[in-house]
Amino acid sequence: MIHFELVTLDGVKFSQEVYEVQLPTTEGYVGIFKDHMPLVTLADTGIIKIRHKSNESDAQQELIATSGGVVDVEDNTVRVLVDAADTEDEIDEASIKKAHQEALELRKNAKDQLSLDKAHTLVQRTHTQLKVAELKHRKRRG
């Protein structure tokens, strides 16, 4: 087992012993298991997937939508520091769909590079949240 800790600007979001963590990094997804080599890398906006036990299927994994940040792996401890993170139970699909449409409009109507960058970040974040909501629905049906 490894200890996984997810910390946001609001404090510790998740802190438990788990079997595996799959993390979105700027180089792609990285799977972390017990005795993983030390690693420091940048986290990317995406979905963190947590497998609590070795016999859990992919459909049983816990999902967390996250923004970019930093990953630190050392001594069977994985710490991820991000600006924001939302568990699958915290995501209200209707609200996120509306927010995603608003973000797309902001991006379309951006007047300068700073506005465009902010809107693009918001589009990525809401897209990730929608993906978590979609995967949550598949779990319930499956």
Backbone as ProteinMPNN parsed JSONL, in Angstrom:
{"seq_chain_A": "MIHFELVTLDGVKFSQEVYEVQLPTTEGYVGIFKDHMPLVTLADTGIIKIRHKSNESDAQQELIATSGGVVDVEDNTVRVLVDAADTEDEIDEASIKKAHQEALELRKNAKDQLSLDKAHTLVQRTHTQLKVAELKHRKRRG", "coords_chain_A": {"N_chain_A": [[0.849, -1.188, 0.0], [0.298, 2.326, -0.501], [0.655, 5.67, 0.724], [-1.575, 8.145, -0.059], [-1.904, 11.534, -0.629], [-3.805, 14.335, -1.229], [-3.691, 17.693, -1.73], [-5.274, 20.802, -1.675], [-5.791, 24.344, -2.294], [-7.587, 24.85, -0.315], [-6.982, 23.082, 1.664], [-6.292, 19.745, 3.006], [-7.556, 17.375, 0.881], [-7.775, 14.686, 0.411], [-6.592, 11.854, 2.075], [-5.267, 8.908, 2.46], [-4.489, 5.377, 2.786], [-3.756, 3.573, -0.082], [-3.992, 1.315, -2.916], [-3.186, 1.898, -5.572], [-2.442, 4.812, -7.541], [-3.37, 6.791, -10.231], [-2.081, 9.369, -12.082], [-2.539, 12.493, -13.754], [-0.043, 13.914, -15.634], [2.174, 16.402, -17.016], [3.552, 14.994, -18.879], [1.956, 12.902, -19.529], [-0.178, 10.206, -18.322], [0.666, 8.742, -15.161], [1.191, 5.824, -13.39], [1.171, 4.962, -10.023], [2.512, 2.766, -7.749], [3.164, 0.677, -4.837], [6.467, 1.033, -3.616], [7.402, 2.667, -5.68], [9.765, 4.482, -7.631], [11.482, 7.471, -6.447], [10.01, 10.614, -7.335], [9.469, 13.761, -8.781], [7.265, 15.853, -10.309], [5.324, 17.772, -12.691], [1.864, 18.144, -12.239], [-0.959, 17.742, -14.344], [-3.982, 19.258, -15.626], [-6.676, 17.128, -15.197], [-7.872, 13.768, -14.6], [-7.599, 12.214, -11.549], [-7.135, 8.904, -10.659], [-8.041, 6.497, -8.335], [-7.248, 3.469, -6.921], [-8.349, 1.505, -4.444], [-7.971, -1.1, -3.487], [-6.189, -4.071, -4.522], [-7.756, -5.827, -6.003], [-9.792, -4.358, -7.134], [-11.837, -3.311, -9.839], [-11.452, -1.298, -12.857], [-13.796, 0.181, -13.062], [-14.494, 0.514, -10.445], [-12.789, 2.341, -9.385], [-11.967, 5.32, -7.583], [-12.66, 8.644, -8.532], [-11.214, 11.809, -9.213], [-11.51, 15.074, -10.247], [-9.097, 17.342, -11.308], [-7.018, 20.276, -11.151], [-3.971, 21.584, -12.551], [-0.715, 21.114, -10.963], [1.676, 20.034, -8.559], [3.505, 17.011, -8.217], [4.767, 14.757, -5.858], [6.626, 11.991, -5.154], [7.746, 9.723, -2.831], [9.257, 7.347, -0.715], [7.007, 5.535, -0.534], [4.941, 7.339, -0.327], [2.667, 9.516, -1.77], [2.284, 12.738, -2.715], [0.164, 15.208, -3.829], [-0.123, 18.42, -4.922], [-2.437, 20.794, -5.66], [-4.338, 23.451, -7.249], [-7.147, 23.217, -7.219], [-9.634, 20.659, -6.661], [-12.096, 18.203, -7.366], [-14.2, 15.753, -6.118], [-15.947, 12.894, -7.459], [-18.477, 12.828, -6.299], [-18.922, 15.434, -5.586], [-19.446, 16.846, -7.845], [-21.803, 18.544, -9.68], [-23.57, 17.792, -12.334], [-25.331, 19.281, -14.051], [-24.835, 21.958, -13.332], [-22.137, 22.136, -13.968], [-22.179, 21.685, -16.729], [-23.416, 24.046, -17.568], [-21.516, 25.923, -16.659], [-19.379, 25.123, -18.256], [-20.275, 25.779, -20.83], [-20.4, 28.559, -20.522], [-17.69, 29.078, -20.127], [-16.68, 28.351, -22.63], [-17.838, 30.37, -24.168], [-16.594, 32.62, -23.035], [-13.974, 32.109, -23.838], [-14.262, 32.247, -26.608], [-14.928, 34.924, -26.916], [-12.757, 36.337, -25.965], [-10.66, 39.134, -25.513], [-8.005, 39.67, -25.24], [-4.719, 38.207, -24.688], [-4.377, 37.39, -22.009], [-7.023, 37.132, -21.052], [-7.851, 35.135, -22.789], [-6.161, 33.018, -22.022], [-7.032, 32.579, -19.353], [-9.712, 31.845, -19.826], [-9.308, 29.54, -21.353], [-8.109, 27.84, -19.472], [-10.258, 27.559, -17.715], [-12.084, 26.275, -19.418], [-10.74, 23.826, -19.805], [-10.78, 22.842, -17.156], [-13.58, 22.615, -16.563], [-14.273, 20.82, -18.552], [-12.896, 18.541, -17.723], [-14.229, 18.032, -15.304], [-16.76, 17.411, -16.327], [-16.131, 15.053, -17.667], [-15.529, 13.362, -15.507], [-18.079, 13.257, -14.337], [-19.433, 11.917, -16.389], [-18.079, 9.435, -16.393], [-18.807, 8.582, -13.868], [-21.558, 8.135, -14.222], [-21.404, 5.941, -15.962], [-20.341, 4.038, -14.231], [-22.465, 3.612, -12.474], [-24.357, 2.486, -14.166], [-23.078, 0.208, -14.979]], "CA_chain_A": [[0.0, 0.0, 0.0], [0.978, 3.624, -0.489], [-0.146, 6.741, 1.312], [-1.867, 9.176, -1.054], [-2.405, 12.772, -0.046], [-4.15, 15.373, -2.204], [-3.838, 18.954, -1.013], [-5.707, 21.94, -2.483], [-5.666, 25.63, -1.598], [-8.495, 24.802, 0.828], [-6.484, 22.132, 2.647], [-6.184, 18.341, 2.609], [-8.783, 16.893, 0.233], [-7.776, 13.227, 0.459], [-5.412, 11.326, 2.745], [-5.575, 7.513, 2.776], [-3.666, 4.31, 2.241], [-4.393, 3.052, -1.288], [-3.197, 0.358, -3.676], [-2.634, 2.525, -6.776], [-2.921, 6.136, -7.943], [-3.02, 7.19, -11.597], [-2.026, 10.826, -12.05], [-2.28, 13.197, -15.01], [1.131, 14.788, -15.591], [2.412, 17.082, -18.293], [4.149, 13.997, -19.77], [0.993, 11.819, -19.677], [-0.586, 9.582, -17.053], [1.652, 7.949, -14.453], [0.631, 4.943, -12.368], [2.05, 4.859, -8.857], [2.279, 1.602, -6.88], [4.113, 0.524, -3.736], [7.893, 1.021, -3.95], [7.709, 3.463, -6.87], [10.974, 5.3, -7.473], [11.197, 8.879, -6.137], [9.602, 11.374, -8.512], [8.871, 15.082, -8.65], [6.86, 16.241, -11.651], [4.166, 18.659, -12.752], [0.548, 17.548, -12.482], [-1.711, 18.425, -15.387], [-5.426, 19.186, -15.448], [-7.122, 15.807, -15.609], [-8.586, 12.939, -13.628], [-6.833, 11.317, -10.692], [-7.865, 7.646, -10.452], [-7.541, 5.85, -7.124], [-7.664, 2.08, -6.706], [-8.141, 1.287, -3.013], [-7.516, -2.477, -3.262], [-5.637, -4.666, -5.74], [-8.78, -6.551, -6.767], [-10.824, -3.453, -7.655], [-11.837, -3.105, -11.293], [-11.375, 0.107, -13.267], [-15.093, 0.814, -12.785], [-14.604, 0.768, -9.012], [-11.829, 3.361, -8.973], [-12.463, 6.634, -7.176], [-12.232, 9.64, -9.508], [-11.142, 13.193, -8.753], [-11.141, 16.053, -11.278], [-8.098, 18.207, -10.689], [-6.265, 21.232, -11.96], [-2.535, 21.318, -12.513], [-0.004, 21.333, -9.712], [2.951, 19.357, -8.387], [3.464, 15.642, -7.692], [5.98, 14.333, -5.167], [6.554, 10.582, -4.763], [8.937, 9.317, -2.096], [9.052, 6.45, 0.437], [5.629, 5.029, -0.552], [4.01, 8.435, -0.088], [2.398, 10.331, -2.954], [1.643, 14.01, -2.378], [-0.193, 16.009, -5.001], [-0.543, 19.763, -4.54], [-3.158, 21.394, -6.786], [-5.173, 24.596, -6.901], [-8.514, 22.78, -6.931], [-9.955, 19.269, -6.972], [-13.489, 17.866, -7.085], [-14.505, 14.331, -6.16], [-17.095, 12.61, -8.32], [-19.717, 13.137, -5.578], [-19.058, 16.891, -5.452], [-19.715, 17.451, -9.151], [-23.198, 18.647, -10.113], [-23.42, 17.785, -13.788], [-26.074, 20.373, -14.687], [-24.103, 23.21, -13.072], [-20.873, 22.1, -14.699], [-22.496, 21.881, -18.15], [-23.655, 25.482, -17.739], [-20.225, 26.588, -16.492], [-18.561, 24.797, -19.425], [-20.755, 26.612, -21.94], [-19.972, 29.933, -20.238], [-16.246, 29.127, -20.361], [-16.485, 28.343, -24.08], [-18.183, 31.723, -24.629], [-15.509, 33.512, -22.609], [-12.824, 31.853, -24.707], [-14.621, 32.74, -27.947], [-15.01, 36.385, -26.906], [-11.582, 36.907, -25.3], [-10.147, 40.306, -26.222], [-6.553, 39.72, -25.125], [-4.106, 36.91, -24.383], [-4.632, 37.035, -20.614], [-8.405, 36.655, -20.999], [-7.89, 33.869, -23.513], [-5.511, 32.004, -21.176], [-7.93, 32.289, -18.229], [-10.867, 31.123, -20.355], [-8.851, 28.208, -21.757], [-7.943, 27.08, -18.226], [-11.611, 27.257, -17.236], [-12.637, 25.26, -20.331], [-10.093, 22.549, -19.465], [-11.249, 22.392, -15.832], [-14.97, 22.169, -16.642], [-14.274, 19.621, -19.394], [-12.459, 17.438, -16.855], [-15.335, 17.752, -14.388], [-17.801, 16.724, -17.106], [-15.643, 13.699, -17.92], [-15.723, 12.62, -14.251], [-19.52, 13.017, -14.218], [-19.763, 10.884, -17.378], [-17.552, 8.158, -15.886], [-19.64, 8.229, -12.704], [-22.79, 7.548, -14.773], [-21.082, 4.602, -16.484], [-20.184, 3.149, -13.071], [-23.798, 3.289, -11.945], [-25.055, 1.607, -15.117], [-22.317, -1.036, -15.137]], "C_chain_A": [[0.892, 1.248, 0.0], [0.065, 4.633, 0.194], [-0.321, 7.816, 0.245], [-2.491, 10.373, -0.362], [-2.599, 13.794, -1.16], [-4.449, 16.646, -1.425], [-4.205, 20.056, -2.0], [-5.446, 23.228, -1.703], [-6.544, 25.678, -0.35], [-8.045, 23.83, 1.91], [-6.441, 20.715, 2.1], [-7.535, 17.855, 2.104], [-8.913, 15.376, 0.377], [-6.487, 12.796, 1.152], [-5.74, 9.916, 3.221], [-4.493, 6.586, 2.246], [-4.432, 3.715, 1.06], [-3.448, 2.07, -1.979], [-2.471, 1.025, -4.845], [-3.244, 3.896, -6.982], [-2.449, 6.371, -9.37], [-3.161, 8.702, -11.671], [-1.809, 11.421, -13.432], [-1.07, 14.117, -14.83], [1.293, 15.449, -16.948], [3.043, 16.149, -19.321], [3.195, 12.834, -20.056], [0.642, 11.236, -18.319], [0.533, 8.716, -16.493], [0.92, 7.123, -13.404], [1.623, 4.771, -11.239], [1.59, 3.681, -7.993], [3.304, 1.634, -5.749], [5.54, 0.404, -4.3], [8.24, 1.715, -5.268], [8.97, 4.28, -6.606], [10.597, 6.74, -7.129], [10.941, 9.666, -7.421], [9.061, 12.727, -8.082], [8.542, 15.522, -10.065], [5.674, 17.188, -11.568], [2.9, 17.854, -13.017], [-0.149, 18.389, -13.543], [-3.187, 18.403, -15.012], [-5.889, 17.84, -15.982], [-7.81, 15.075, -14.476], [-7.587, 12.072, -12.868], [-7.711, 10.095, -10.454], [-7.217, 6.901, -9.299], [-8.13, 4.449, -7.025], [-7.317, 1.761, -5.251], [-7.572, -0.093, -2.699], [-7.069, -3.082, -4.586], [-6.687, -5.347, -6.598], [-9.908, -5.661, -7.275], [-10.691, -3.313, -9.172], [-11.69, -1.618, -11.599], [-12.664, 0.846, -12.929], [-15.264, 1.146, -11.309], [-13.644, 1.851, -8.519], [-12.542, 4.641, -8.553], [-11.86, 7.658, -8.129], [-12.249, 11.033, -8.906], [-10.704, 14.071, -9.922], [-10.202, 17.056, -10.631], [-7.492, 19.176, -11.69], [-4.787, 20.923, -11.807], [-1.905, 21.638, -11.171], [1.325, 20.601, -9.715], [2.738, 17.991, -7.758], [4.813, 15.336, -7.05], [5.773, 12.902, -4.69], [7.86, 10.231, -4.068], [8.534, 8.435, -0.92], [7.596, 5.988, 0.57], [4.601, 6.066, -0.123], [3.901, 9.247, -1.372], [1.665, 11.58, -2.492], [1.395, 14.768, -3.67], [-0.736, 17.332, -4.488], [-1.155, 20.424, -5.764], [-3.948, 22.606, -6.31], [-6.562, 24.153, -6.463], [-8.695, 21.328, -7.338], [-11.397, 19.007, -6.563], [-13.676, 16.36, -7.181], [-15.743, 14.125, -7.017], [-18.411, 12.942, -7.631], [-19.946, 14.63, -5.419], [-19.48, 17.572, -6.75], [-21.201, 17.375, -9.477], [-23.177, 18.832, -11.631], [-24.129, 18.947, -14.475], [-25.334, 21.708, -14.521], [-22.811, 23.266, -13.873], [-21.11, 22.27, -16.2], [-22.69, 23.365, -18.447], [-22.328, 26.247, -17.653], [-19.312, 26.336, -17.694], [-18.985, 25.644, -20.626], [-20.323, 28.07, -21.757], [-18.473, 30.092, -20.494], [-15.934, 29.144, -21.855], [-16.8, 29.719, -24.669], [-17.09, 32.725, -24.262], [-14.293, 33.352, -23.528], [-13.069, 32.437, -26.105], [-14.551, 34.269, -28.015], [-13.815, 37.062, -26.253], [-10.984, 38.024, -26.153], [-8.615, 40.407, -26.166], [-6.035, 38.351, -24.681], [-4.382, 36.464, -22.95], [-6.047, 36.479, -20.452], [-8.546, 35.304, -21.681], [-7.289, 32.736, -22.666], [-6.417, 31.606, -20.008], [-9.134, 31.468, -18.691], [-10.474, 29.698, -20.752], [-8.677, 27.301, -20.536], [-9.299, 26.664, -17.679], [-12.284, 26.2, -18.115], [-12.047, 23.891, -20.001], [-10.648, 21.986, -18.155], [-12.682, 21.864, -15.908], [-15.1, 20.928, -17.518], [-13.888, 18.389, -18.565], [-13.566, 17.053, -15.874], [-16.466, 17.016, -15.106], [-17.402, 15.279, -17.389], [-15.811, 12.823, -16.67], [-17.2, 12.295, -14.062], [-19.965, 11.914, -15.172], [-19.292, 9.502, -16.901], [-18.348, 7.673, -14.674], [-20.947, 7.587, -13.166], [-22.54, 6.144, -15.292], [-20.935, 3.598, -15.341], [-21.539, 2.673, -12.565], [-24.554, 2.318, -12.844], [-24.411, 0.233, -15.187], [-22.347, -1.854, -13.928]], "O_chain_A": [[2.046, 1.227, 0.429], [-1.153, 4.459, 0.23], [0.658, 8.335, -0.291], [-3.463, 10.252, 0.383], [-1.682, 14.079, -1.929], [-5.338, 16.677, -0.574], [-3.546, 20.232, -3.025], [-4.939, 23.191, -0.582], [-6.281, 26.455, 0.568], [-8.666, 23.76, 2.97], [-6.539, 20.5, 0.892], [-8.535, 17.919, 2.819], [-10.021, 14.845, 0.454], [-5.413, 13.316, 0.849], [-6.4, 9.734, 4.244], [-3.696, 6.954, 1.382], [-5.613, 3.39, 1.181], [-2.26, 2.006, -1.664], [-1.293, 0.759, -5.087], [-4.405, 4.13, -6.647], [-1.275, 6.176, -9.684], [-4.218, 9.254, -11.365], [-0.991, 10.918, -14.202], [-1.078, 14.998, -13.97], [0.619, 15.086, -17.911], [3.071, 16.471, -20.509], [3.568, 11.885, -20.745], [1.111, 11.718, -17.288], [1.252, 8.046, -17.234], [0.128, 7.653, -12.625], [2.792, 4.467, -11.476], [0.437, 3.613, -7.567], [4.186, 2.493, -5.708], [5.77, -0.243, -5.321], [9.248, 1.393, -5.897], [9.209, 4.716, -5.479], [9.506, 7.188, -7.48], [11.566, 9.422, -8.452], [8.287, 12.823, -7.13], [9.42, 15.564, -10.927], [5.092, 17.378, -10.5], [2.864, 16.996, -13.899], [0.052, 19.6, -13.623], [-3.598, 17.609, -14.166], [-5.533, 17.455, -17.096], [-8.273, 15.686, -13.513], [-6.832, 11.301, -13.461], [-8.882, 10.222, -10.094], [-6.004, 6.696, -9.28], [-9.348, 4.267, -7.044], [-6.147, 1.748, -4.87], [-6.789, -0.247, -1.762], [-7.518, -2.656, -5.65], [-6.519, -5.435, -7.815], [-10.895, -6.174, -7.801], [-9.589, -3.212, -9.711], [-11.793, -0.78, -10.703], [-12.624, 2.016, -12.55], [-16.1, 1.979, -10.959], [-13.69, 2.231, -7.349], [-13.585, 4.995, -9.101], [-10.689, 7.558, -8.493], [-13.176, 11.399, -8.183], [-9.651, 13.84, -10.516], [-10.472, 17.56, -9.541], [-7.461, 18.93, -12.896], [-4.411, 20.072, -11.001], [-2.487, 22.344, -10.348], [2.018, 20.548, -10.731], [1.897, 17.829, -6.874], [5.866, 15.617, -7.622], [4.856, 12.627, -3.916], [8.942, 10.411, -4.627], [7.576, 8.742, -0.21], [7.022, 6.044, 1.657], [3.529, 5.726, 0.378], [4.906, 9.616, -1.979], [0.565, 11.5, -1.945], [2.294, 14.944, -4.493], [-1.693, 17.363, -3.714], [-0.488, 20.598, -6.783], [-4.196, 22.768, -5.115], [-7.095, 24.642, -5.467], [-8.013, 20.825, -8.232], [-11.868, 19.518, -5.547], [-13.349, 15.754, -8.201], [-16.496, 15.064, -7.272], [-19.376, 13.303, -8.304], [-21.07, 15.049, -5.142], [-19.832, 18.752, -6.746], [-21.783, 16.293, -9.542], [-22.813, 19.894, -12.136], [-23.573, 19.54, -15.399], [-25.227, 22.486, -15.468], [-22.438, 24.317, -14.394], [-20.321, 22.931, -16.874], [-22.194, 23.877, -19.45], [-22.054, 27.116, -18.481], [-18.562, 27.221, -18.105], [-18.137, 26.163, -21.352], [-19.928, 28.732, -22.717], [-18.035, 31.117, -21.016], [-15.037, 29.86, -22.299], [-16.101, 30.181, -25.571], [-16.71, 33.57, -25.072], [-13.673, 34.333, -23.938], [-12.179, 33.045, -26.699], [-14.164, 34.837, -29.036], [-13.863, 38.267, -26.009], [-10.823, 37.874, -27.364], [-8.006, 41.138, -26.947], [-6.812, 37.457, -24.343], [-4.599, 35.277, -22.706], [-6.242, 35.463, -19.785], [-9.274, 34.432, -21.206], [-7.841, 31.637, -22.604], [-6.553, 30.419, -19.709], [-9.528, 30.509, -18.027], [-11.229, 28.756, -20.51], [-9.055, 26.13, -20.57], [-9.465, 25.53, -17.228], [-12.981, 25.324, -17.603], [-12.778, 22.904, -19.927], [-10.948, 20.795, -18.061], [-12.975, 20.79, -15.381], [-15.946, 20.073, -17.257], [-14.492, 17.325, -18.702], [-13.807, 15.868, -15.645], [-17.061, 16.096, -14.545], [-18.245, 14.382, -17.353], [-16.198, 11.66, -16.781], [-17.542, 11.18, -13.669], [-20.783, 11.069, -14.806], [-20.03, 8.522, -16.999], [-18.531, 6.47, -14.492], [-21.399, 6.608, -12.573], [-23.363, 5.251, -15.091], [-21.352, 2.446, -15.463], [-21.734, 1.494, -12.269], [-25.287, 1.449, -12.37], [-25.081, -0.774, -15.419], [-21.754, -2.933, -13.898]]}, "name": "protein", "num_of_chains": 1, "seq": "MIHFELVTLDGVKFSQEVYEVQLPTTEGYVGIFKDHMPLVTLADTGIIKIRHKSNESDAQQELIATSGGVVDVEDNTVRVLVDAADTEDEIDEASIKKAHQEALELRKNAKDQLSLDKAHTLVQRTHTQLKVAELKHRKRRG"}
